[in-house]
Amino acid sequence: MSGKSVLSQEEIDALLVGVESGEVEAGTGLSGANMEIQPFDFNDQEYLPRNQLPVLDTIHQRFVRHFTISLYRLLKHTPIMALGEPKLIKYAEYMDTLDMPSSINLLQLNTLAGKMLLVMDANLVFIAVDNYFGGEGRFQTGRVSAEFTPTERRVIQLIVDLAMDDLAKAWAPVAPLTFDYDKMEANPHFVNITTPSELVAVTSMEITLGGGGGVFELAIPLNLLEPLRDRMEPGMPTMESEDDSSWRKALQADLLQARVDLDSALVEIPKTLGEILRLQPGDVIPIDLDDCVSLKAAGVPVVKGAFGIAKGRNAIKILEPLSHERSQATGKSTGANYE
């Protein structure tokens, strides 16, 4: 045995003196018999803190709100999106879950110097193309091709462009990320953005459009989020406290495009059923026309006007809008029904 691995007699004597005098505390060594040894694999990332996932979920909730509006404007169908919670899975295992063909879009994150995946399954692509060209998904045919057509790729590109803009808006409270489109692959085996053992955070969304739908997924390697660890701690601003002006503007714009029927009653005469049954040809019902009439939308009085003739047609000249209180009063006097 080498002398370097054995204490000299002088060192042993000094140690014993130190223990007896109390300068060296005894019993501080580790005893393997009294300890529970746990194996640790430094190549395994399952130990990484998961407190970033709730923040990532909040970001994706914000993304869903923006993306719902964007898809409606593009496809003219209101999408129903069911957002799942982010899950950690090894990259190789995740790629094995993807079918072929799938629209696997690689997005470059310029700020973080890495790539993430935006994945749409074939069913979602087909129904989105059908909706884009005015269909309602009633005539769907089976597909056996392993590649998407140029038309399908064009619609995919439009959707991905919208998604990149909405992702930037969703990430804005955490970090000013920008996204660039890299390329699209239909075969999962041709996509490689990280090592097979690297963990990725995968968020799935079920999107239902007119006539059907499919799965939309975002996959981000965890090593990409490492520079944002401090910013992704719980406690970031919630969606309820944000001034989401774009959502209100989009909702207002859509409401202003809603079509409503306007109608107005010149006079209403209460009669019993017996009086109506006794009416005979030639009977005269006296009426008194009011100076003003109310114009109703969906049965609710909205403006006050005067009946007249314009360009040879019956018309109502609008005099003033009716407030909520006056609308209720006018509605009660004319027999309007309120639910």
HUZI-V790535 format. One record per pair of residues at least 24 apart in sequence whose C-alpha atoms are under 6 Angstrom apart, sorted by the first residue. I is the first residue (numbers start at 0). GAP is how many residues later the second one is. D is the distance in whole Angstrom. If there is no record, write none. Layout:
i->(I;I)
gap->(GAP;GAP)
d->(D;D)
//
This chain:
i->(51;58;61;62;62;62;65;74;74;78;78;79;79;80;80;81;81;82;83;83;85;85;85;86;86;87;87;88;88;89;89;89;90;90;90;90;91;94;99;100;100;101;102;103;103;103;104;104;105;105;106;106;106;107;107;108;108;109;110;115;115;116;116;117;117;118;118;119;119;120;122;123;123;135;135;136;260;261;261;262;262;263;300)
gap->(180;111;108;103;104;107;100;56;57;129;130;127;128;125;126;123;124;122;120;121;115;116;117;114;115;112;113;110;111;107;108;109;105;107;108;109;104;93;87;45;85;84;83;80;81;82;78;79;76;77;73;74;75;71;72;69;70;68;66;103;104;101;102;99;100;97;98;95;96;94;91;89;90;74;75;74;36;34;35;32;33;31;26)
d->(6;5;5;6;6;5;6;6;5;6;5;6;5;6;5;5;5;5;5;6;6;5;4;5;5;6;5;5;6;5;5;4;5;6;6;6;5;6;6;5;5;5;5;6;5;6;6;4;5;6;6;5;6;6;5;6;5;6;6;6;5;6;5;6;5;6;5;6;5;6;5;5;4;5;5;4;6;5;5;6;5;5;5)
//
